[in-house]
Amino acid sequence: MTISRRSILTAATVAALCAFAPHSANAKSSCGGASWYALHSKTASGERMNPAKLTAAHKSLPFGTKVKVTNSRSGKSVVVRINDRGPFIRGRVLDLSKAAAQNIGMIRAGHAKVCYEIIG
């Protein structure tokens, strides 16, 4: 696997931003741990969880909020829609659908340090 200079700079930029990002639910951006899940149960918003869709769980962001999530290590990003509540593990800020986790390269590890930005 080769990593381009641009990827390294992007990952470094994300890591630097994460160090200074506010950690409140009302902030436009934040950083922390993320994990992924692939159930078919109902989400807190009432819709059925679909692991193939780009969705995520957050403790307090309104349902329907669009969030750009960036894997701090790889620099890869994905836009997800908040449709569930969680995660309920200390230090984690998001639970991503399997498809979203796959897009940012965190399937194998199961969790990753991410930064997210509210975009809509």
C-alpha positions as CSV (number, residue, x, y, z in Angstrom):
1,M,0.0,0.0,0.0
2,T,1.4,3.4,-0.9
3,I,0.3,6.6,0.8
4,S,0.5,9.8,-1.1
5,R,2.0,12.9,0.3
6,R,-1.5,14.5,0.1
7,S,-2.9,11.7,2.3
8,I,-0.2,12.3,4.9
9,L,-0.8,16.0,5.0
10,T,-4.6,15.5,5.2
11,A,-4.2,13.0,8.1
12,A,-1.8,15.4,9.8
13,T,-4.2,18.3,9.4
14,V,-7.1,16.3,10.8
15,A,-5.0,15.2,13.7
16,A,-4.0,18.8,14.5
17,L,-7.6,19.9,14.2
18,C,-8.8,17.1,16.5
19,A,-6.3,18.3,19.2
20,F,-8.1,21.7,19.3
21,A,-11.7,20.8,18.4
22,P,-14.3,21.6,21.0
23,H,-16.0,18.5,22.5
24,S,-19.5,19.8,23.2
25,A,-22.6,18.4,21.4
26,N,-23.4,22.0,20.3
27,A,-20.1,22.5,18.6
28,K,-19.7,22.5,14.8
29,S,-17.0,19.9,15.0
30,S,-15.5,17.4,17.5
31,C,-13.1,14.5,17.7
32,G,-13.1,11.2,19.6
33,G,-13.5,7.5,19.1
34,A,-15.9,5.9,16.6
35,S,-17.0,2.3,16.2
36,W,-19.3,0.6,13.7
37,Y,-22.4,-1.6,13.9
38,A,-24.5,-3.6,11.5
39,L,-27.8,-4.5,13.0
40,H,-31.3,-4.6,11.4
41,S,-33.2,-3.4,14.4
42,K,-35.1,-0.1,14.7
43,T,-33.1,3.0,15.4
44,A,-34.0,5.7,17.9
45,S,-35.4,7.7,15.1
46,G,-37.9,5.0,14.3
47,E,-36.4,3.8,11.0
48,R,-34.9,0.4,10.4
49,M,-31.1,0.3,10.7
50,N,-29.6,-0.5,7.3
51,P,-25.9,-1.4,7.4
52,A,-25.5,-0.5,3.7
53,K,-26.6,3.1,4.2
54,L,-24.3,6.0,5.3
55,T,-25.8,6.6,8.7
56,A,-24.5,7.1,12.3
57,A,-25.5,7.3,15.9
58,H,-24.7,10.3,18.1
59,K,-25.7,11.0,21.6
60,S,-27.4,14.4,21.0
61,L,-27.3,15.7,17.5
62,P,-30.7,16.0,15.9
63,F,-31.9,13.2,13.7
64,G,-31.2,14.0,10.0
65,T,-28.1,16.1,10.7
66,K,-25.5,15.5,8.0
67,V,-22.0,15.0,9.4
68,K,-18.6,14.7,7.6
69,V,-16.6,12.1,9.4
70,T,-12.8,11.9,8.8
71,N,-10.6,9.0,10.0
72,S,-7.7,10.7,11.7
73,R,-5.2,8.0,10.7
74,S,-6.1,7.6,7.0
75,G,-7.5,11.0,6.2
76,K,-10.5,9.3,4.5
77,S,-13.9,11.0,4.9
78,V,-17.5,10.1,4.5
79,V,-20.8,12.1,4.9
80,V,-23.3,10.4,7.1
81,R,-26.8,11.2,8.4
82,I,-27.6,10.9,12.1
83,N,-30.5,8.5,12.6
84,D,-29.7,6.8,16.0
85,R,-28.6,7.4,19.5
86,G,-25.2,6.2,20.9
87,P,-22.5,5.3,21.3
88,F,-22.6,4.4,25.0
89,I,-19.0,3.7,25.5
90,R,-16.8,6.3,27.1
91,G,-14.6,8.3,24.7
92,R,-16.6,7.4,21.6
93,V,-18.5,10.1,19.8
94,L,-20.1,8.2,16.9
95,D,-21.3,4.7,16.0
96,L,-21.1,4.4,12.2
97,S,-23.0,2.0,9.9
98,K,-20.9,-0.7,8.3
99,A,-21.0,1.1,4.9
100,A,-19.7,4.4,6.5
101,A,-17.0,2.6,8.4
102,Q,-15.9,0.8,5.2
103,N,-15.7,4.1,3.4
104,I,-13.1,5.5,5.9
105,G,-11.2,2.2,6.3
106,M,-12.0,1.2,9.9
107,I,-13.8,-2.1,9.4
108,R,-10.8,-4.3,10.4
109,A,-9.9,-2.4,13.5
110,G,-13.6,-2.0,14.6
111,H,-12.9,1.4,15.9
112,A,-10.9,4.5,15.0
113,K,-10.1,8.0,16.1
114,V,-12.2,10.4,14.0
115,C,-13.1,14.0,13.7
116,Y,-16.5,15.1,12.5
117,E,-17.9,18.4,11.2
118,I,-21.6,19.2,11.0
119,I,-22.4,20.2,7.4
120,G,-26.2,20.3,7.4
